[in-house]
Amino acid sequence: MQNPSTARFADRDSTPELTAFRAEVREFLDARLPPNRRFTSHTLDRQSEATTRWWHHTLAERGWGAPSWPTTHGGTGWSVVQRRIFEQECALAGAPLMSAFGVVMVGPVIYTFGSEAQKAQHLPPILDGSLLWCQGYSEPAAGSDLASLDCRAARDGDAYVVNGQKIWTTQAHWADWIFCLVRTSTKGRPQEGISFLLIDMKTPGIEVRPLWSIDGLHHLNEVFFSDVRVPVSNLVGEENKGWTYAKFLLVNERQGIAAVAHSQVELERLKRYAGSTDHFASPPINDPYYAERITDLENRLSALEALEARALDAPEGSFEAAKLGSPLKLLGTHIMQDIAELYVDMSGPAALVAGGQDSAYGSFGAEVMTNHLLGRAHTIYGGTSEVQKNVIAKLMANL
Ligand SMILES: Cc1cc2nc3c(=O)[nH]c(=O)nc-3n(C[C@H](O)[C@H](O)[C@H](O)COP(=O)(O)OP(=O)(O)OC[C@H]3O[C@@H](n4cnc5c(N)ncnc54)[C@H](O)[C@@H]3O)c2cc1C
């Protein structure tokens, strides 16, 4: 039987082909997703490396390893609407998240700017998830001001020798490869001396140290490079032109972070929670204060959905796409945080977690709280909200 949100999304499909496509995705998810591989947004932070690899492999077997790539590179070639349907159905089914670092981030950089050899080597294992990636952009003294990065790559014969440090490197402890921004020149503007390198994490001289997050789990790392020799053939595009590729990647990253389909599913779930007499003697949805907050979120999410449709429709690398990446990230992440905060407020004492343990109300309260706390990071990674506002202001000034 369809749950209410499934019906709501399905009602919006405008053609029989789209209805059939949604049914095809749903059938696939029903058949291939066992209960122990299903998540809610409150448990996704516990998704393991094994589950991530398994999910990529499962999608690749079906030919869906890269929903956003063109067919020329092994992608699905889906339309904007098909991609949205796929994301909605995955979120509804509680499917694991794909690791964004390969499919969403470095893959498009490689097929757009990389050499034929790089495409042949890296695209197939990204498609089937046999190799996972991480992102080496941030450094201890280069976050928002990314162009000031100082991890050095000095040319020595047919290799670059890399020395320096990256930080906040999500999933570096799982990753087989890292894409790194490195300094190859100190002449001119800082942006002009940056290069984009693909580095095998097994290369001697790389050390990964864990950083523990507020949920008590290990997602983040520091990565240290000591005389790491990287073949020159692992340079993407031209030396000192890495800033161009880095910005191209950030547009895709920011669109992905907006997580529109997940927020849609989550808001529907929150509404059911708010109206439930299982959890509350007096359901919060009947309280005008909560009803107003829910309505506000619904309105903002509808606007975000329209904005996302424009962004997905824009050609990759176009000014239109670049223009929309920051507003999407900015609006989408604040919606995610506001949904998480509303769960906490409605849950009251049930969301109080002592010492990382589940509350007396069961694990749901603990999940609500850890999700809320971890979710503070949504407005930091991929560029903080203040940085997105600066980007938007600069773009508006140039219009
Ligand atoms: C959970 C998580 C995962 C991450 N994963 C990765 C990853 O996989 N790979 C990676 O490379 N990085 C990753 N990051 C790092 C992330 O990109 C940086 O944290 C982010 O860019 C901010 O940089 P910073 O932490 O150095 O803060 P800072 O740049 O020091 O900023 C501190 C504060 O100052 C504000 N600020 C800074 N400059 C300006 C300005 N010009 N105008 C207005 N306000 C400003 C910021 O908005 C922020 O509030 C991750 C971060 C988090 C939290």
The ligand as an SDF file (V2000), in Angstrom:
LIG
                    3D

 53 58  0  0  0  0  0  0  0  0999 V2000
   30.9890   17.9560    8.7300 C   0  0  0  0  0  0  0  0  0  0  0  0
   32.0140   18.6080    7.8410 C   0  0  0  0  0  0  0  0  0  0  0  0
   32.5100   17.9260    6.7590 C   0  0  0  0  0  0  0  0  0  0  0  0
   33.4970   18.4990    5.9560 C   0  0  0  0  0  0  0  0  0  0  0  0
   34.0260   17.7590    4.9360 N   0  0  0  0  0  0  0  0  0  0  0  0
   35.0310   18.2800    4.1940 C   0  0  0  0  0  0  0  0  0  0  0  0
   35.6750   17.4840    3.2000 C   0  0  0  0  0  0  0  0  0  0  0  0
   35.3270   16.3050    2.9820 O   0  0  0  0  0  0  0  0  0  0  0  0
   36.6870   18.0290    2.5070 N   0  0  0  0  0  0  0  0  0  0  0  0
   37.1050   19.3210    2.6990 C   0  0  0  0  0  0  0  0  0  0  0  0
   38.0090   19.7520    1.9930 O   0  0  0  0  0  0  0  0  0  0  0  0
   36.5160   20.0910    3.6460 N   0  0  0  0  0  0  0  0  0  0  0  0
   35.5150   19.6020    4.3980 C   0  0  0  0  0  0  0  0  0  0  0  0
   34.9180   20.3660    5.3980 N   0  0  0  0  0  0  0  0  0  0  0  0
   35.4700   21.6970    5.6670 C   0  0  0  0  0  0  0  0  0  0  0  0
   34.5650   22.8500    5.2760 C   0  0  0  0  0  0  0  0  0  0  0  0
   34.5530   23.0330    3.8770 O   0  0  0  0  0  0  0  0  0  0  0  0
   35.0720   24.0950    6.0380 C   0  0  0  0  0  0  0  0  0  0  0  0
   34.8370   23.8610    7.4160 O   0  0  0  0  0  0  0  0  0  0  0  0
   34.3640   25.3420    5.5930 C   0  0  0  0  0  0  0  0  0  0  0  0
   34.7620   25.7110    4.3030 O   0  0  0  0  0  0  0  0  0  0  0  0
   34.6430   26.5220    6.5570 C   0  0  0  0  0  0  0  0  0  0  0  0
   35.9950   26.6860    6.7640 O   0  0  0  0  0  0  0  0  0  0  0  0
   36.5990   26.7770    8.2360 P   0  0  0  0  0  0  0  0  0  0  0  0
   36.0850   25.6370    9.0290 O   0  0  0  0  0  0  0  0  0  0  0  0
   38.0630   26.9430    8.1200 O   0  0  0  0  0  0  0  0  0  0  0  0
   35.9590   28.0970    8.8850 O   0  0  0  0  0  0  0  0  0  0  0  0
   36.4480   29.5870    8.6540 P   0  0  0  0  0  0  0  0  0  0  0  0
   36.7050   29.8260    7.2260 O   0  0  0  0  0  0  0  0  0  0  0  0
   37.5380   29.8790    9.6220 O   0  0  0  0  0  0  0  0  0  0  0  0
   35.1560   30.4110    9.0570 O   0  0  0  0  0  0  0  0  0  0  0  0
   34.8150   30.7030   10.4380 C   0  0  0  0  0  0  0  0  0  0  0  0
   33.5940   31.5980   10.4320 C   0  0  0  0  0  0  0  0  0  0  0  0
   33.8900   32.8390    9.7800 O   0  0  0  0  0  0  0  0  0  0  0  0
   32.9680   33.1090    8.7330 C   0  0  0  0  0  0  0  0  0  0  0  0
   33.6510   33.7490    7.6130 N   0  0  0  0  0  0  0  0  0  0  0  0
   34.8460   33.3920    7.0850 C   0  0  0  0  0  0  0  0  0  0  0  0
   35.1560   34.1970    6.0410 N   0  0  0  0  0  0  0  0  0  0  0  0
   34.1150   35.0510    5.8830 C   0  0  0  0  0  0  0  0  0  0  0  0
   33.8350   36.1210    4.9830 C   0  0  0  0  0  0  0  0  0  0  0  0
   34.6740   36.4430    4.0040 N   0  0  0  0  0  0  0  0  0  0  0  0
   32.6670   36.7850    5.1190 N   0  0  0  0  0  0  0  0  0  0  0  0
   31.7860   36.4590    6.1060 C   0  0  0  0  0  0  0  0  0  0  0  0
   32.0050   35.4510    7.0110 N   0  0  0  0  0  0  0  0  0  0  0  0
   33.1500   34.7650    6.8950 C   0  0  0  0  0  0  0  0  0  0  0  0
   32.4530   31.7210    8.3230 C   0  0  0  0  0  0  0  0  0  0  0  0
   31.1890   31.8230    7.7140 O   0  0  0  0  0  0  0  0  0  0  0  0
   32.4170   30.9950    9.6510 C   0  0  0  0  0  0  0  0  0  0  0  0
   31.2200   31.3190   10.3320 O   0  0  0  0  0  0  0  0  0  0  0  0
   33.9410   19.8170    6.2060 C   0  0  0  0  0  0  0  0  0  0  0  0
   33.4070   20.5300    7.2890 C   0  0  0  0  0  0  0  0  0  0  0  0
   32.4610   19.9430    8.1130 C   0  0  0  0  0  0  0  0  0  0  0  0
   31.9310   20.7290    9.2860 C   0  0  0  0  0  0  0  0  0  0  0  0
  1  2  1  0
  2  3  1  0
  2 52  2  0
  3  4  2  0
  4  5  1  0
  4 50  1  0
  5  6  2  0
  6  7  1  0
  6 13  1  0
  7  8  2  0
  7  9  1  0
  9 10  1  0
 10 11  2  0
 10 12  1  0
 12 13  2  0
 13 14  1  0
 14 15  1  0
 14 50  1  0
 15 16  1  0
 16 17  1  0
 16 18  1  0
 18 19  1  0
 18 20  1  0
 20 21  1  0
 20 22  1  0
 22 23  1  0
 23 24  1  0
 24 25  2  0
 24 26  1  0
 24 27  1  0
 27 28  1  0
 28 29  2  0
 28 30  1  0
 28 31  1  0
 31 32  1  0
 32 33  1  0
 33 34  1  0
 33 48  1  0
 34 35  1  0
 35 36  1  0
 35 46  1  0
 36 37  1  0
 36 45  1  0
 37 38  2  0
 38 39  1  0
 39 40  1  0
 39 45  2  0
 40 41  1  0
 40 42  2  0
 42 43  1  0
 43 44  2  0
 44 45  1  0
 46 47  1  0
 46 48  1  0
 48 49  1  0
 50 51  2  0
 51 52  1  0
 52 53  1  0
M  END
$$$$
